[in-house]
Amino acid sequence: MLHDELSALLSRDPADAQREEFTLLDTIWRAMREGHLRAADCIDGKWIANTQVKRVILWAFRAGELRDVHDDGVFSFTDKHTLPVQRFTAASGRRIVPGGSTVRDASYLAPGVIVMPPAYINIGAYIDEGTMIDSHALVGSCAQIGKHVHLSAGAQIGGVLEPVGAIPVIIEDDVMVGGNTGIYEGCIVRRRTVIGTGVILNASTPVYDLVNQRTLRATPSNPLEIPEGAVVVAGSRPARGEYAEAEGLHIYTPVIIKYRDEKTDAATALEESLR
C-alpha cells in the first residue's frame, strides 16, 4: 500500500523539500495514523521490517525545520515541523487520560486503547485495540503492540529506527508486561506471554527456558524471541572466574519458569470494566 508515494518521497532530497514533498509526507503520515501502513508486518508468522516506512521517518527528520510548538498549558516546546503530535477526540474511541502524555504523529492507536499519564508513544508505533499503556511507560519508535496487551507502569518498549532493515520490538496479542520492565533491540514477544516485574530483554542477554531445558539467544540474523505463552521472570546465574566465585557474584538473566495455564490466566486477566 502506498508504494508509489513512498518511493516518490524517498527519491527526493530532504534538504530541498518543497510543498509537493510535504504533501506526500502528509499522505503517508495519515496512512500510518489510520493503521493502514506499518513499520513492520507479520507474514506467515514471521515479522519483517517495512524498510521504506523507516526510511521515510528518517527522511522526515532530515527535512524538518525546528519550530516553536505552542501548547495550551504553561509548557513550551520546539521540534521538527514534520514530526507533530497527535490530537484526539472522544469520538475517536481512544481514551487519553489527562496528565502529560504525548502521542507523536504517524503512530497508530486503535479504538479502545487507553493511555495513562504520563506516557510517551513515539513515531511509527502501532498499538492495537484493547491495549492499556500505563503510567511512565514508553512505546518507542516503530514498536508494534498487539491486541489486549497491558504495559504496566514504568515499562520501556525500545524503538528501532536504524538500521532500517532491523525489525522493531514486537509485542503480540494478549501479552502482560510487568512494571519496570525493559524490552529492547528488536526482541519479539509472542502472544499470551507474561513478562514479570523487572525483566530486561535485549539482544545480548540469553533467556534460560527451565521447562524445555534450552537457552534462547539472539543471533546475527534473528532477534531474541520469547515463545508463546511463556512466563518470564528476573533471575540470575553464577558469574565465571575465580574472583566471581570467591565473592559469590551472580549475573542477571531472564528465566522462563513455566508456560501459561489456568492459574496464570486467572492471575493476569484484564479487567474489562477499565476498558
N, C-alpha and C positions, 0 to 999 in steps of 0.2 A: 504494500500500500504506500502511495506517495513516493514511489521510487524515482519518478521523473523530477519531482520537486526537490528531493534530497540530492540527487545528482546535480541538478542545475545550481543549487546553492553552493555545493562543495566545489564546483568548478570556478566560482568567483573568488577573488582576492578579498578577504575580510577587511584589509586596510583601505579598500576602495569601495566599501559597501554603500549603496545608494538606496533610494526608496524601493526599487524593484526587489533588491535582495532582502530588505527588511519585510516586504510583503510576503515573500516566500517563507521567511523565517516565521512570521505570524501564522501562516498556514500550517507549518509543521508543529509549532507550539500548540495550536488548537487541537490538532490530531492527537498529540500526546496528552493534553489536558483532558480530552474526552475518552482516553483509553483505547483509541484505535491504532496507535503506534507506540511501540515499546522499545526500551533499550536492550531487552533480551526476550527471547521466545523459547518456549518448550516444544520441541519437535520430536515426537515418538519417545517421550520421556527424557530426552537429552536437551539441556539448556545451552543455547547458543547466543552469543552477544550479537546485537544488531550494530555492526561497526559504523554504518552510515549515521545512525542516530547519535552515537557517541561522538563521531567526528563533527556533526552539526553543533552539538553542545559546545565543543571546543572552539568551533568557528565563531559561535556567538560570544564567547568570552573575548576573543581577539577583536571582533568587530564592534563591541560595545564601547560606548563613551561613558566615562564616570560622571554621574549626575546626582543632584540632590534628590532624595526620596522623602516626600512630605508625608507625615503621619498625623493622624487626628489627635494623638496624645501629646505628651511632653517630650518624646524622643525624636531625634533626627538621625537620618541615615544617608549614606552615599553608596551607590553601587552602579554597575554597568546597566545602561538603559535597556539592553537586550535581555536582561535577567530579572524581570519584575516579580513581585509576589502575587499570589492569587487572592481573590476576594470571593467569599461565598455568601449565599443567601439561604434562608430556611427552606425555600422551595427546592433547593438542590438535594436535600436529604442528608447532607453531611453535618455532623454536629461538632463544631469547633468551639470548645468551651473557653470563655474569656480568661486571660491571664498571661499573654505574652508568647503565644505560639506563632510560628511562621511557616507557611507552605509556599515554596517557590513555584513559579510558573513552569510549565512543561512537565509537571508531575501530575499523576492521576490519583484521585481519591474517589473510590466508588461510593454510591449512595449507601448509607448505613455505617460508614466509617466514623469513629469517634476519636477526636484528638484532645487529650487533656493537657493543661498548661503546666509549665512551659515545654514545648516540644518543637523540633525543627525537622522539616521534611524538605529535602534538597531536590534540585532539578533532576528530572528523569526518573524519579522514584515512581513505583506503581504499587498501590495499596488496594487490595480487593475488598469486597463487601463484607460487612460484619466484623471488621477488624478494629481493635482498640489500640491506640497509641497512647501509652500512659505518660505521666509527668516525667520531665527531664529525659525523655527518650529522643534518640536521633535516628532518622532514616536517611542514610547517605545517598549521594548521587547515584542514580540508576538502580538502586536496590529494588528488588522485586519481592513484594509481600503478598501472600495469598489470602484466601477467604478465612474468616473466623479465627484469625491469629490474635493473640494477646501479647503485646510487647509491654512488659511490666516496667515499673518506674526505674529510670536510670539505664535502661537497655540501650546499647550503642550498636547500630547496624551500619557497618562501614560502607563507604561508597567506593566505586572503582570507575574512574573515567579513563585512566591511562594504565597500561597500553590499551588501545581501543579494542583489540581482539580479546581481551580478558573479560570473562563474564563477571558481572557484579555479584554481590551477596544475594542469595536466593533463599527465601523462607516460604515453603509451600503451605498448603491449606492445613488448618486445624492444628497449628503448632502453638505451644505455650512456651514463651520465652521469659525466664525469671528475671528478677530485679538485679541491677548492677552487672549484667552480662555484657559481653562484647563479642560480636561475630564480624570477622574482617576477612579481607583478601580473597574475595570470591568464593567463600565457603557456600556449600549447598546443604540446606537443612530440609530433608524430605518430610512429607506430610505426616501429621499426627505425632511428631517428635515433641518431647518435653526437654527443654534446656533449663537446668536447675540454676538457682541463685548463684551468681558469681562466676559462672563458667565463662572461659575465654576460648574462642575457637579462631584459629588463623592457619596460614599455610605452613607454618614451621613447627606447630605443636602436634605430636601424634595423639590419637584418641585410642584408648585401650577398651576393647569390647570384651568384658568379662563373660558374657553369655556365650558368645561364639568363639572365644579364645583366639582373637585376631587383633591386629593393630592396624588402624586406619590412618593413612597419611596422604597428604597432597603430593603430587608428582609434577614434573615439569610440564606434562601435557594434560593433567587432570587436577581439579581442585579437591580440597578436602570435602568429603561428602558424608553426612550423617544419615544413616539408613532410616527408613520409615518406621515410626513407632518407637524409636529408641528413647530411653530415659537417661540423660547425660547429667552427671554431677561433677563438681570440682573434686579432684583427687590429687595424689602425689605419688612419686616414685623415688627410690633412693638415688642420690647423686653419686656419680662414679668417682673413683680416685681415693687414695689413702687418706688425704685430709678430710674429704667429704664424709668418708666412713667414720673417721675418728670423731668428727663433730656431729655425726648423726643428721647430716643435711639431706633434705629432700627437694625435688623439683616439682613444680606444679604440672599436672596433666589432667585433661578431662577423661572421665571414665564412664562407659555405658554399663550401668549396673543391672538393667532389666529392659524388657520391651513392654509396651503398654498392655495393660489388662483391665478388667472391670474396676479394680480398686483405683488404678491410675486415672481412668476415665472419670470416676466419681470425684476424685480429688481435684481434677483440673477442669471440671465442667464450667462452661461460661454461663454467666448469669444473664439470661435473655432480657430481664427487666431493665438492665443497664442500657440495652440497645433499643 
